[in-house]
């Protein structure tokens, strides 16, 4: 990785893109430190410290700006949610599906819909946060003595503008920088929280201990992190290659074709989306609870059952907490199958293979190829969902057993960080190869 970056800075065009990306990321981190006027971050940090599940996804995507209630407090989350919704709607509604097939023009229309939905979601989420935080005392005396409507409206506008700015920065990085801009913004926000997480782990496992136990704790923590990263790399890069043999055909006086290719099916076909969906849905009851104190015992039991910090803690454990992680894993599996069904269509792939005169060895063309692909896909999704569940539950188990807060470099975050870094490096390498190829032709 470092060798690739070092070589990339030697290439003028790639160096400009890398510098532009770094400058945009500097703007992102600067916006995460500018607090919204008339807010008391101390009150907010105290509340968030007691409700880590509520801010699990929000905190991860905002890069710590939620704790400061900064102008970028919503992070890139609304854009990601809007993109996923548009993608699912495209598969469900024929009109949007036709728009997607229109090529570049259709892609621009879908991108515009995604932007509008991002603004709507940002305004909705910003309004809820403003009202909720105002009731907690985040705005101090301004909430009780000032104009609440104006305070909520102005804060919502600032948060929505901040989210729109992050969306714009992400798109500019994609256009003029390197890698997928939205993913890179999300990754840098996750990475920004890692130092504070290491500090928290050090205070819990190392501080106040003798040299040998402290060194042993450091080695164990490092080993676990490295093992998680290696596991995620294998999970993300795992591919099942389905061989396809194309028959020869006569074109004019020439015999063409006959080459052998393959269909790459990833083990983790759905990426990190199933974990994000599952975590978000499970945190909804606690988010609703934070907007108003509901005293109904049944509702309170549901909230406690779905609170991740309760799942593996020994103190105050209730028997029904066991259904929380079970539901979490089932949702990860369900979303893995659901999302993959929209991103990979065995029927369409089998049809295209048959039209182009292709054949999977030992499998008949047509419906037999389709069934063969479906069976392999089901197997791969099952393996991938198991891997996702292990990665997602590992930090939750550690948090409960050792009574510590969940860290940013565990579970979902590691999958995002590893996948984005690998994809960005591949894109940098491809740009360098393309430039070298052009330079060779110009000679």
DRENDOGU-785240 format. One record per residue (C-alpha): residue in three letters; x, y, z. Coordinates in nm, 4 decimals. Last residue first. Layout:
N
+--------+----------+----------+----------+
| residu |        u |        v |        w |
+--------+----------+----------+----------+
|    ALA |        X |        Y |        Z |
...
+--------+----------+----------+----------+
This chain:
443
+--------+----------+----------+----------+
| residu |        u |        v |        w |
+--------+----------+----------+----------+
|    UNK |   0.6494 |   0.6776 |  -2.7637 |
|    UNK |   0.2902 |   0.7926 |  -2.7347 |
|    UNK |   0.1764 |   0.4307 |  -2.6977 |
|    UNK |   0.4090 |   0.3738 |  -2.3975 |
|    UNK |   0.2906 |   0.6940 |  -2.2320 |
|    UNK |  -0.0696 |   0.5848 |  -2.2755 |
|    UNK |   0.0083 |   0.2508 |  -2.1097 |
|    UNK |   0.1953 |   0.4233 |  -1.8276 |
|    UNK |  -0.1067 |   0.6495 |  -1.7694 |
|    UNK |  -0.3498 |   0.3563 |  -1.7702 |
|    UNK |  -0.1266 |   0.1627 |  -1.5300 |
|    UNK |  -0.1085 |   0.4588 |  -1.2933 |
|    UNK |  -0.4856 |   0.5017 |  -1.3057 |
|    UNK |  -0.5346 |   0.1269 |  -1.2410 |
|    UNK |  -0.2977 |   0.1396 |  -0.9429 |
|    UNK |  -0.4833 |   0.4350 |  -0.7908 |
|    UNK |  -0.8149 |   0.2547 |  -0.8444 |
|    UNK |  -0.6867 |  -0.0653 |  -0.6812 |
|    UNK |  -0.5562 |   0.1355 |  -0.3855 |
|    UNK |  -0.8966 |   0.3021 |  -0.3456 |
|    UNK |  -1.0806 |  -0.0327 |  -0.3592 |
|    UNK |  -0.8545 |  -0.1892 |  -0.0934 |
|    UNK |  -0.8781 |   0.1162 |   0.1338 |
|    UNK |  -1.2577 |   0.1310 |   0.0986 |
|    UNK |  -1.3034 |  -0.2420 |   0.1702 |
|    UNK |  -1.0721 |  -0.2378 |   0.4732 |
|    UNK |  -1.2247 |   0.0724 |   0.6324 |
|    UNK |  -1.5859 |  -0.0310 |   0.5732 |
|    UNK |  -1.5386 |  -0.3872 |   0.7006 |
|    UNK |  -1.3397 |  -0.2594 |   0.9988 |
|    UNK |  -1.6142 |  -0.0118 |   1.0861 |
|    UNK |  -1.8903 |  -0.2716 |   1.0838 |
|    UNK |  -1.7223 |  -0.4887 |   1.3428 |
|    UNK |  -1.4500 |  -0.3141 |   1.5403 |
|    UNK |  -1.2295 |  -0.0135 |   1.4709 |
|    UNK |  -1.4746 |   0.2376 |   1.6168 |
|    UNK |  -1.4790 |   0.0841 |   1.9640 |
|    UNK |  -1.7748 |  -0.0326 |   2.1704 |
|    UNK |  -1.7696 |   0.0953 |   2.5285 |
|    UNK |  -1.6204 |  -0.1324 |   2.7934 |
|    UNK |  -1.7653 |  -0.3859 |   3.0370 |
|    UNK |  -1.5135 |  -0.6618 |   2.9558 |
|    UNK |  -1.7757 |  -0.9247 |   2.8673 |
|    UNK |  -2.0268 |  -0.6801 |   2.7246 |
|    UNK |  -1.7962 |  -0.4717 |   2.5074 |
|    UNK |  -1.6043 |  -0.7773 |   2.3920 |
|    UNK |  -1.9286 |  -0.9469 |   2.2859 |
|    UNK |  -2.0420 |  -0.6320 |   2.1024 |
|    UNK |  -1.7001 |  -0.5990 |   1.9365 |
|    UNK |  -1.7204 |  -0.9585 |   1.8025 |
|    UNK |  -2.0879 |  -0.9468 |   1.7006 |
|    UNK |  -2.0439 |  -0.7568 |   1.3722 |
|    UNK |  -1.7368 |  -0.9516 |   1.2560 |
|    UNK |  -1.8935 |  -1.2881 |   1.3380 |
|    UNK |  -2.2265 |  -1.1911 |   1.1808 |
|    UNK |  -2.0547 |  -1.0688 |   0.8642 |
|    UNK |  -1.8638 |  -1.3972 |   0.8318 |
|    UNK |  -2.1816 |  -1.6017 |   0.8777 |
|    UNK |  -2.3568 |  -1.3791 |   0.6225 |
|    UNK |  -2.0747 |  -1.4393 |   0.3731 |
|    UNK |  -2.0991 |  -1.8175 |   0.4113 |
|    UNK |  -2.4780 |  -1.8090 |   0.3618 |
|    UNK |  -2.4486 |  -1.5670 |   0.0696 |
|    UNK |  -2.1936 |  -1.7977 |  -0.0947 |
|    UNK |  -2.4187 |  -2.1037 |  -0.0613 |
|    UNK |  -2.7215 |  -1.9193 |  -0.1936 |
|    UNK |  -2.5169 |  -1.7875 |  -0.4860 |
|    UNK |  -2.3929 |  -2.1357 |  -0.5763 |
|    UNK |  -2.7505 |  -2.2668 |  -0.5825 |
|    UNK |  -2.8785 |  -1.9702 |  -0.7842 |
|    UNK |  -2.5967 |  -2.0032 |  -1.0388 |
|    UNK |  -2.6781 |  -2.3706 |  -1.1005 |
|    UNK |  -3.0490 |  -2.2946 |  -1.1296 |
|    UNK |  -2.9799 |  -2.0308 |  -1.3948 |
|    UNK |  -2.7416 |  -2.2596 |  -1.5806 |
|    UNK |  -3.0067 |  -2.5344 |  -1.5844 |
|    UNK |  -3.2712 |  -2.2851 |  -1.7011 |
|    UNK |  -3.0736 |  -2.1944 |  -2.0124 |
|    UNK |  -2.7529 |  -2.3761 |  -2.1028 |
|    UNK |  -2.6593 |  -2.7206 |  -1.9751 |
|    UNK |  -2.3979 |  -2.7465 |  -1.7004 |
|    UNK |  -2.0860 |  -2.9709 |  -1.7224 |
|    UNK |  -1.8702 |  -2.6707 |  -1.8210 |
|    UNK |  -2.0572 |  -2.3383 |  -1.8025 |
|    UNK |  -2.1571 |  -2.2490 |  -2.1562 |
|    UNK |  -2.1331 |  -1.9414 |  -2.3723 |
|    UNK |  -2.2819 |  -1.8730 |  -2.7124 |
|    UNK |  -2.3296 |  -1.5031 |  -2.6480 |
|    UNK |  -2.7065 |  -1.5366 |  -2.6154 |
|    UNK |  -2.6691 |  -1.8319 |  -2.3746 |
|    UNK |  -2.4352 |  -1.6393 |  -2.1423 |
|    UNK |  -2.6650 |  -1.3361 |  -2.1530 |
|    UNK |  -2.9662 |  -1.5488 |  -2.0565 |
|    UNK |  -2.7812 |  -1.7118 |  -1.7653 |
|    UNK |  -2.6738 |  -1.3689 |  -1.6361 |
|    UNK |  -3.0288 |  -1.2310 |  -1.6612 |
|    UNK |  -3.1770 |  -1.5286 |  -1.4763 |
|    UNK |  -2.9016 |  -1.5245 |  -1.2124 |
|    UNK |  -2.9773 |  -1.1586 |  -1.1237 |
|    UNK |  -2.7152 |  -1.0072 |  -0.8944 |
|    UNK |  -2.7604 |  -0.6710 |  -0.7184 |
|    UNK |  -3.1285 |  -0.6978 |  -0.6328 |
|    UNK |  -3.1261 |  -1.0552 |  -0.4980 |
|    UNK |  -2.8043 |  -0.9681 |  -0.3154 |
|    UNK |  -2.9925 |  -0.7136 |  -0.1042 |
|    UNK |  -3.2558 |  -0.9607 |   0.0161 |
|    UNK |  -3.0195 |  -1.2531 |   0.0793 |
|    UNK |  -2.7812 |  -1.0412 |   0.2864 |
|    UNK |  -3.0729 |  -0.8513 |   0.4430 |
|    UNK |  -3.2178 |  -1.1748 |   0.5786 |
|    UNK |  -2.8851 |  -1.3077 |   0.7054 |
|    UNK |  -2.8054 |  -0.9818 |   0.8868 |
|    UNK |  -3.1631 |  -0.9727 |   1.0186 |
|    UNK |  -3.1313 |  -1.3257 |   1.1565 |
|    UNK |  -2.8019 |  -1.2312 |   1.3237 |
|    UNK |  -2.9582 |  -0.9279 |   1.4939 |
|    UNK |  -3.2684 |  -1.1227 |   1.5987 |
|    UNK |  -3.0467 |  -1.3800 |   1.7713 |
|    UNK |  -2.8385 |  -1.0998 |   1.9245 |
|    UNK |  -3.1508 |  -0.9470 |   2.0834 |
|    UNK |  -3.3341 |  -1.2719 |   2.1706 |
|    UNK |  -3.0794 |  -1.3449 |   2.4458 |
|    UNK |  -3.1903 |  -1.0293 |   2.6282 |
|    UNK |  -3.5087 |  -1.2198 |   2.7240 |
|    UNK |  -3.3370 |  -1.3868 |   3.0206 |
|    UNK |  -3.2444 |  -1.0578 |   3.1857 |
|    UNK |  -2.8857 |  -0.9553 |   3.2688 |
|    UNK |  -2.8418 |  -0.6921 |   3.5412 |
|    UNK |  -2.4669 |  -0.7451 |   3.5578 |
|    UNK |  -2.3344 |  -1.0167 |   3.3279 |
|    UNK |  -2.3169 |  -0.8016 |   3.0148 |
|    UNK |  -2.3462 |  -0.9868 |   2.6847 |
|    UNK |  -2.6609 |  -0.8450 |   2.5277 |
|    UNK |  -2.7102 |  -0.5292 |   2.7330 |
|    UNK |  -2.4764 |  -0.2990 |   2.5336 |
|    UNK |  -2.6590 |  -0.4011 |   2.2148 |
|    UNK |  -2.9907 |  -0.2488 |   2.3238 |
|    UNK |  -3.2609 |  -0.4528 |   2.1486 |
|    UNK |  -3.3709 |  -0.6344 |   2.4662 |
|    UNK |  -3.3656 |  -0.3124 |   2.6683 |
|    UNK |  -3.5908 |  -0.1362 |   2.4166 |
|    UNK |  -3.8287 |  -0.4328 |   2.4059 |
|    UNK |  -3.8444 |  -0.4458 |   2.7871 |
|    UNK |  -3.9178 |  -0.0712 |   2.7980 |
|    UNK |  -4.2016 |  -0.1168 |   2.5510 |
|    UNK |  -4.3506 |  -0.3937 |   2.7648 |
|    UNK |  -4.3067 |  -0.1880 |   3.0840 |
|    UNK |  -4.4806 |   0.1232 |   2.9378 |
|    UNK |  -4.2945 |   0.4240 |   3.0815 |
|    UNK |  -4.2126 |   0.6038 |   2.7573 |
|    UNK |  -3.9633 |   0.8856 |   2.8172 |
|    UNK |  -3.9620 |   1.0909 |   2.4976 |
|    UNK |  -3.7185 |   1.1540 |   2.2124 |
|    UNK |  -3.4648 |   0.9100 |   2.3597 |
|    UNK |  -3.7211 |   0.6284 |   2.3484 |
|    UNK |  -3.7608 |   0.6775 |   1.9743 |
|    UNK |  -3.3835 |   0.6377 |   1.9352 |
|    UNK |  -3.3962 |   0.3289 |   2.1584 |
|    UNK |  -3.6731 |   0.1782 |   1.9435 |
|    UNK |  -3.4807 |   0.2638 |   1.6210 |
|    UNK |  -3.1522 |   0.1005 |   1.7303 |
|    UNK |  -3.2490 |  -0.2436 |   1.6011 |
|    UNK |  -3.3428 |  -0.0988 |   1.2620 |
|    UNK |  -3.0110 |   0.0846 |   1.2268 |
|    UNK |  -2.8005 |  -0.2123 |   1.3354 |
|    UNK |  -2.9760 |  -0.4463 |   1.0902 |
|    UNK |  -2.9491 |  -0.2057 |   0.7970 |
|    UNK |  -2.5830 |  -0.1269 |   0.8668 |
|    UNK |  -2.4984 |  -0.4975 |   0.9071 |
|    UNK |  -2.6812 |  -0.5928 |   0.5861 |
|    UNK |  -2.5097 |  -0.3035 |   0.3968 |
|    UNK |  -2.1519 |  -0.4055 |   0.4803 |
|    UNK |  -2.0876 |  -0.5865 |   0.1520 |
|    UNK |  -2.3854 |  -0.7583 |  -0.0090 |
|    UNK |  -2.1871 |  -1.0165 |  -0.2095 |
|    UNK |  -1.9606 |  -1.1212 |   0.0749 |
|    UNK |  -1.8405 |  -1.4381 |  -0.0947 |
|    UNK |  -1.7972 |  -1.2539 |  -0.4222 |
|    UNK |  -1.9079 |  -1.4182 |  -0.7451 |
|    UNK |  -1.6620 |  -1.3653 |  -1.0318 |
|    UNK |  -1.8012 |  -1.5006 |  -1.3616 |
|    UNK |  -1.5280 |  -1.6601 |  -1.5732 |
|    UNK |  -1.3764 |  -1.6515 |  -1.9209 |
|    UNK |  -1.2621 |  -1.8985 |  -2.1823 |
|    UNK |  -1.2129 |  -1.8009 |  -2.5455 |
|    UNK |  -1.3665 |  -1.9891 |  -2.8363 |
|    UNK |  -1.4459 |  -1.6822 |  -3.0340 |
|    UNK |  -1.3617 |  -1.6178 |  -3.3969 |
|    UNK |  -1.3296 |  -1.8303 |  -3.7131 |
|    UNK |  -1.2699 |  -1.5996 |  -4.0062 |
|    UNK |  -1.4035 |  -1.5910 |  -4.3634 |
|    UNK |  -1.7044 |  -1.3799 |  -4.2760 |
|    UNK |  -1.7682 |  -1.4293 |  -3.9047 |
|    UNK |  -1.7742 |  -1.8006 |  -3.8192 |
|    UNK |  -1.8312 |  -1.9044 |  -3.4594 |
|    UNK |  -1.6252 |  -2.0584 |  -3.1807 |
|    UNK |  -1.7954 |  -2.1516 |  -2.8557 |
|    UNK |  -1.7596 |  -1.9529 |  -2.5342 |
|    UNK |  -1.6493 |  -2.1408 |  -2.2192 |
|    UNK |  -1.7547 |  -1.9953 |  -1.8841 |
|    UNK |  -1.5739 |  -2.0764 |  -1.5577 |
|    UNK |  -1.7475 |  -1.9681 |  -1.2312 |
|    UNK |  -1.4926 |  -1.7914 |  -1.0113 |
|    UNK |  -1.5845 |  -1.7904 |  -0.6421 |
|    UNK |  -1.4376 |  -1.4774 |  -0.4815 |
|    UNK |  -1.3120 |  -1.3968 |  -0.1308 |
|    UNK |  -1.1644 |  -1.0453 |  -0.1312 |
|    UNK |  -1.4042 |  -0.8994 |   0.1262 |
|    UNK |  -1.4050 |  -1.2012 |   0.3590 |
|    UNK |  -1.0300 |  -1.2539 |   0.3263 |
|    UNK |  -0.9697 |  -0.8874 |   0.4079 |
|    UNK |  -1.2236 |  -0.9049 |   0.6923 |
|    UNK |  -1.0412 |  -1.1998 |   0.8516 |
|    UNK |  -0.7065 |  -1.0233 |   0.8190 |
|    UNK |  -0.8491 |  -0.7101 |   0.9857 |
|    UNK |  -1.0091 |  -0.9100 |   1.2674 |
|    UNK |  -0.6884 |  -1.1057 |   1.3308 |
|    UNK |  -0.4869 |  -0.7823 |   1.3390 |
|    UNK |  -0.7295 |  -0.6285 |   1.5910 |
|    UNK |  -0.7278 |  -0.9388 |   1.8111 |
|    UNK |  -0.3482 |  -0.9620 |   1.8050 |
|    UNK |  -0.3079 |  -0.5925 |   1.8924 |
|    UNK |  -0.5488 |  -0.6250 |   2.1886 |
|    UNK |  -0.3682 |  -0.9388 |   2.3109 |
|    UNK |  -0.0253 |  -0.7763 |   2.2766 |
|    UNK |  -0.1370 |  -0.4619 |   2.4621 |
|    UNK |  -0.2884 |  -0.6705 |   2.7430 |
|    UNK |   0.0332 |  -0.8732 |   2.7765 |
|    UNK |   0.2382 |  -0.5524 |   2.7955 |
|    UNK |   0.0097 |  -0.4193 |   3.0718 |
|    UNK |   0.0233 |  -0.7488 |   3.2619 |
|    UNK |   0.4072 |  -0.7481 |   3.2406 |
|    UNK |   0.4626 |  -0.3789 |   3.3187 |
|    UNK |   0.2352 |  -0.3544 |   3.6214 |
|    UNK |  -0.1155 |  -0.2146 |   3.5900 |
|    UNK |  -0.2437 |   0.1377 |   3.6635 |
|    UNK |  -0.3385 |   0.2134 |   3.3036 |
|    UNK |  -0.3261 |  -0.0888 |   3.0713 |
|    UNK |  -0.6689 |  -0.2520 |   3.0324 |
|    UNK |  -0.9317 |   0.0200 |   3.0906 |
|    UNK |  -0.7294 |   0.3375 |   3.0425 |
|    UNK |  -0.5522 |   0.1882 |   2.7421 |
|    UNK |  -0.8792 |   0.0783 |   2.5871 |
|    UNK |  -1.0167 |   0.4313 |   2.6263 |
|    UNK |  -0.7022 |   0.5807 |   2.4714 |
|    UNK |  -0.7226 |   0.3370 |   2.1823 |
|    UNK |  -1.0831 |   0.4486 |   2.1299 |
|    UNK |  -0.9818 |   0.8159 |   2.1388 |
|    UNK |  -0.7171 |   0.7471 |   1.8740 |
|    UNK |  -0.9672 |   0.5490 |   1.6584 |
|    UNK |  -1.2299 |   0.8208 |   1.6291 |
|    UNK |  -1.0748 |   0.9959 |   1.3291 |
|    UNK |  -1.0501 |   0.6645 |   1.1434 |
|    UNK |  -1.4289 |   0.6388 |   1.1322 |
|    UNK |  -1.4631 |   0.9901 |   0.9951 |
|    UNK |  -1.1901 |   0.9214 |   0.7386 |
|    UNK |  -1.3799 |   0.6106 |   0.6259 |
|    UNK |  -1.7120 |   0.7891 |   0.5779 |
|    UNK |  -1.5471 |   1.0610 |   0.3708 |
|    UNK |  -1.3669 |   0.7918 |   0.1663 |
|    UNK |  -1.6921 |   0.6026 |   0.1042 |
|    UNK |  -1.8663 |   0.9171 |  -0.0164 |
|    UNK |  -1.5733 |   1.0087 |  -0.2408 |
|    UNK |  -1.5363 |   0.6721 |  -0.4150 |
|    UNK |  -1.1702 |   0.6495 |  -0.5038 |
|    UNK |  -0.9296 |   0.9193 |  -0.6180 |
|    UNK |  -0.9897 |   1.2899 |  -0.6708 |
|    UNK |  -1.1634 |   1.5033 |  -0.9331 |
|    UNK |  -1.5028 |   1.3360 |  -0.9869 |
|    UNK |  -1.5208 |   1.0977 |  -0.6898 |
|    UNK |  -1.3674 |   1.3622 |  -0.4621 |
|    UNK |  -1.6188 |   1.6177 |  -0.5955 |
|    UNK |  -1.9067 |   1.3802 |  -0.5203 |
|    UNK |  -1.7910 |   1.3318 |  -0.1631 |
|    UNK |  -1.7461 |   1.7050 |  -0.1106 |
|    UNK |  -2.0983 |   1.7726 |  -0.2405 |
|    UNK |  -2.2471 |   1.5083 |  -0.0077 |
|    UNK |  -2.0497 |   1.6540 |   0.2830 |
|    UNK |  -2.1887 |   1.9984 |   0.1993 |
|    UNK |  -2.5436 |   1.8606 |   0.1842 |
|    UNK |  -2.4971 |   1.7090 |   0.5321 |
|    UNK |  -2.3717 |   2.0421 |   0.6639 |
|    UNK |  -2.6577 |   2.2308 |   0.4999 |
|    UNK |  -2.9062 |   1.9949 |   0.6647 |
|    UNK |  -2.7394 |   2.0398 |   1.0045 |
|    UNK |  -2.7373 |   2.4198 |   0.9689 |
|    UNK |  -3.1001 |   2.4301 |   0.8514 |
|    UNK |  -3.2098 |   2.2037 |   1.1380 |
|    UNK |  -3.0287 |   2.4249 |   1.3892 |
|    UNK |  -3.1997 |   2.7367 |   1.2494 |
|    UNK |  -3.5441 |   2.5739 |   1.2601 |
|    UNK |  -3.5019 |   2.4274 |   1.6103 |
|    UNK |  -3.3826 |   2.7606 |   1.7534 |
|    UNK |  -3.6480 |   2.9551 |   1.5621 |
|    UNK |  -3.9243 |   2.7347 |   1.6997 |
|    UNK |  -3.7797 |   2.7388 |   2.0505 |
|    UNK |  -3.7704 |   3.1193 |   2.0712 |
|    UNK |  -3.5529 |   3.1942 |   2.3737 |
|    UNK |  -3.5881 |   3.1614 |   2.7508 |
|    UNK |  -3.6179 |   2.7854 |   2.8032 |
|    UNK |  -3.4120 |   2.6614 |   2.5079 |
|    UNK |  -3.1612 |   2.9481 |   2.5197 |
|    UNK |  -3.0884 |   2.8592 |   2.8832 |
|    UNK |  -2.8765 |   2.5619 |   2.7798 |
|    UNK |  -2.9013 |   2.4507 |   2.4175 |
|    UNK |  -2.8003 |   2.0931 |   2.5073 |
|    UNK |  -3.0611 |   2.0893 |   2.7834 |
|    UNK |  -3.2030 |   1.7441 |   2.7181 |
|    UNK |  -3.5218 |   1.8886 |   2.5720 |
|    UNK |  -3.3151 |   2.0829 |   2.3198 |
|    UNK |  -3.1265 |   1.7687 |   2.2259 |
|    UNK |  -3.4510 |   1.5941 |   2.1332 |
|    UNK |  -3.5958 |   1.8903 |   1.9432 |
|    UNK |  -3.2742 |   1.9520 |   1.7476 |
|    UNK |  -3.2142 |   1.5818 |   1.6833 |
|    UNK |  -3.5646 |   1.5326 |   1.5444 |
|    UNK |  -3.5314 |   1.8366 |   1.3196 |
|    UNK |  -3.1903 |   1.7280 |   1.1941 |
|    UNK |  -3.3233 |   1.3812 |   1.1099 |
|    UNK |  -3.6102 |   1.5225 |   0.9065 |
|    UNK |  -3.3971 |   1.7900 |   0.7398 |
|    UNK |  -3.1234 |   1.5380 |   0.6596 |
|    UNK |  -3.3767 |   1.2883 |   0.5231 |
|    UNK |  -3.5255 |   1.5520 |   0.2920 |
|    UNK |  -3.1840 |   1.6768 |   0.1767 |
|    UNK |  -3.0674 |   1.3199 |   0.1066 |
|    UNK |  -3.3919 |   1.2478 |  -0.0794 |
|    UNK |  -3.3254 |   1.5400 |  -0.3101 |
|    UNK |  -2.9676 |   1.4261 |  -0.3695 |
|    UNK |  -3.0723 |   1.0664 |  -0.4419 |
|    UNK |  -3.3327 |   1.1872 |  -0.6900 |
|    UNK |  -3.0617 |   1.3891 |  -0.8658 |
|    UNK |  -2.8376 |   1.0820 |  -0.8804 |
|    UNK |  -3.1233 |   0.8828 |  -1.0310 |
|    UNK |  -3.1584 |   1.1464 |  -1.3034 |
|    UNK |  -2.7822 |   1.1507 |  -1.3664 |
|    UNK |  -2.7765 |   0.7714 |  -1.3980 |
|    UNK |  -3.0573 |   0.7880 |  -1.6536 |
|    UNK |  -2.8597 |   1.0284 |  -1.8699 |
|    UNK |  -2.5449 |   0.8163 |  -1.8423 |
|    UNK |  -2.7202 |   0.5001 |  -1.9556 |
|    UNK |  -3.0951 |   0.4824 |  -2.0070 |
|    UNK |  -3.1068 |   0.1455 |  -1.8248 |
|    UNK |  -3.1337 |   0.3143 |  -1.4836 |
|    UNK |  -3.4366 |   0.5098 |  -1.6018 |
|    UNK |  -3.5990 |   0.1843 |  -1.7090 |
|    UNK |  -3.5467 |   0.0503 |  -1.3564 |
|    UNK |  -3.6931 |   0.3696 |  -1.2126 |
|    UNK |  -4.0102 |   0.3231 |  -1.4179 |
|    UNK |  -4.0196 |  -0.0531 |  -1.3441 |
|    UNK |  -4.0436 |   0.0031 |  -0.9654 |
|    UNK |  -3.9001 |  -0.2545 |  -0.7192 |
|    UNK |  -3.5371 |  -0.2772 |  -0.8357 |
|    UNK |  -3.5084 |   0.0999 |  -0.8635 |
|    UNK |  -3.6794 |   0.1367 |  -0.5259 |
|    UNK |  -3.4015 |  -0.0709 |  -0.3664 |
|    UNK |  -3.1318 |   0.1451 |  -0.5236 |
|    UNK |  -3.3151 |   0.4651 |  -0.4325 |
|    UNK |  -3.3433 |   0.3491 |  -0.0694 |
|    UNK |  -2.9754 |   0.2513 |  -0.0543 |
|    UNK |  -2.8659 |   0.5849 |  -0.1966 |
|    UNK |  -3.0923 |   0.7773 |   0.0428 |
|    UNK |  -2.9512 |   0.5895 |   0.3428 |
|    UNK |  -2.5947 |   0.6585 |   0.2288 |
|    UNK |  -2.6739 |   1.0260 |   0.1730 |
|    UNK |  -2.8440 |   1.0601 |   0.5118 |
|    UNK |  -2.5450 |   0.8913 |   0.6861 |
|    UNK |  -2.2712 |   1.1186 |   0.5496 |
|    UNK |  -2.2309 |   1.2938 |   0.8814 |
|    UNK |  -2.5332 |   1.4207 |   1.0694 |
|    UNK |  -2.3069 |   1.6199 |   1.3040 |
|    UNK |  -2.1350 |   1.8081 |   1.0179 |
|    UNK |  -2.2171 |   2.1500 |   1.1687 |
|    UNK |  -2.0874 |   2.0275 |   1.5030 |
|    UNK |  -2.2892 |   1.8810 |   1.7889 |
|    UNK |  -1.9522 |   1.8122 |   1.9558 |
|    UNK |  -2.0518 |   1.4502 |   2.0305 |
|    UNK |  -2.2139 |   1.4355 |   1.6864 |
|    UNK |  -1.8893 |   1.5539 |   1.5283 |
|    UNK |  -1.7122 |   1.2386 |   1.6483 |
|    UNK |  -1.6570 |   1.0992 |   1.2996 |
|    UNK |  -2.0162 |   1.1548 |   1.1862 |
|    UNK |  -2.0650 |   0.8102 |   1.0323 |
|    UNK |  -1.9529 |   0.6167 |   1.3404 |
|    UNK |  -2.1412 |   0.8433 |   1.5785 |
|    UNK |  -2.4642 |   0.8060 |   1.3826 |
|    UNK |  -2.4290 |   0.4249 |   1.3618 |
|    UNK |  -2.3603 |   0.3778 |   1.7332 |
|    UNK |  -2.5319 |   0.6935 |   1.8560 |
|    UNK |  -2.8420 |   0.5297 |   1.9984 |
|    UNK |  -2.6412 |   0.2248 |   2.1046 |
|    UNK |  -2.4002 |   0.4390 |   2.3082 |
|    UNK |  -2.6759 |   0.5857 |   2.5218 |
|    UNK |  -2.5148 |   0.6691 |   2.8580 |
|    UNK |  -2.2063 |   0.8324 |   2.7112 |
|    UNK |  -2.4315 |   1.0104 |   2.4616 |
|    UNK |  -2.6093 |   1.1898 |   2.7467 |
|    UNK |  -2.2889 |   1.3063 |   2.9156 |
|    UNK |  -2.1426 |   1.4097 |   2.5805 |
|    UNK |  -2.4527 |   1.6203 |   2.5085 |
|    UNK |  -2.4452 |   1.8010 |   2.8425 |
|    UNK |  -2.0756 |   1.8829 |   2.7963 |
|    UNK |  -2.1294 |   1.9950 |   2.4354 |
|    UNK |  -2.3428 |   2.2886 |   2.5480 |
|    UNK |  -2.4909 |   2.4476 |   2.2366 |
|    UNK |  -2.5545 |   2.8164 |   2.1621 |
|    UNK |  -2.3948 |   2.8105 |   1.8144 |
|    UNK |  -2.3429 |   2.4778 |   1.6309 |
|    UNK |  -1.9961 |   2.3456 |   1.6983 |
|    UNK |  -1.7072 |   2.3630 |   1.4478 |
|    UNK |  -1.4904 |   2.0511 |   1.4960 |
|    UNK |  -1.6511 |   1.8193 |   1.2386 |
|    UNK |  -1.6314 |   2.0994 |   0.9821 |
|    UNK |  -1.2524 |   2.0960 |   1.0099 |
|    UNK |  -1.2453 |   1.7182 |   0.9590 |
|    UNK |  -1.4409 |   1.7502 |   0.6354 |
|    UNK |  -1.2311 |   2.0449 |   0.5130 |
|    UNK |  -0.9148 |   1.8381 |   0.5711 |
|    UNK |  -1.0774 |   1.5550 |   0.3739 |
|    UNK |  -1.1220 |   1.7927 |   0.0811 |
|    UNK |  -0.7556 |   1.8902 |   0.0993 |
|    UNK |  -0.6484 |   1.5241 |   0.1066 |
|    UNK |  -0.8593 |   1.4425 |  -0.1992 |
|    UNK |  -0.7166 |   1.7375 |  -0.3935 |
|    UNK |  -0.3638 |   1.6267 |  -0.3018 |
|    UNK |  -0.4364 |   1.2716 |  -0.4222 |
|    UNK |  -0.5853 |   1.3940 |  -0.7483 |
|    UNK |  -0.2916 |   1.6237 |  -0.8158 |
|    UNK |  -0.0476 |   1.3391 |  -0.7405 |
|    UNK |  -0.2324 |   1.1108 |  -0.9859 |
|    UNK |  -0.1820 |   1.3615 |  -1.2675 |
|    UNK |   0.1816 |   1.4355 |  -1.1784 |
|    UNK |   0.3014 |   1.0770 |  -1.1240 |
|    UNK |   0.5706 |   1.0591 |  -0.8546 |
|    UNK |   0.3038 |   1.0830 |  -0.5847 |
|    UNK |   0.1598 |   0.7545 |  -0.7141 |
|    UNK |   0.4903 |   0.5727 |  -0.6608 |
|    UNK |   0.4851 |   0.6582 |  -0.2905 |
|    UNK |   0.1173 |   0.5686 |  -0.2679 |
|    UNK |   0.1758 |   0.2270 |  -0.4262 |
|    UNK |   0.4766 |   0.1607 |  -0.2032 |
|    UNK |   0.2702 |   0.2518 |   0.1014 |
|    UNK |   0.0000 |   0.0000 |   0.0000 |
+--------+----------+----------+----------+
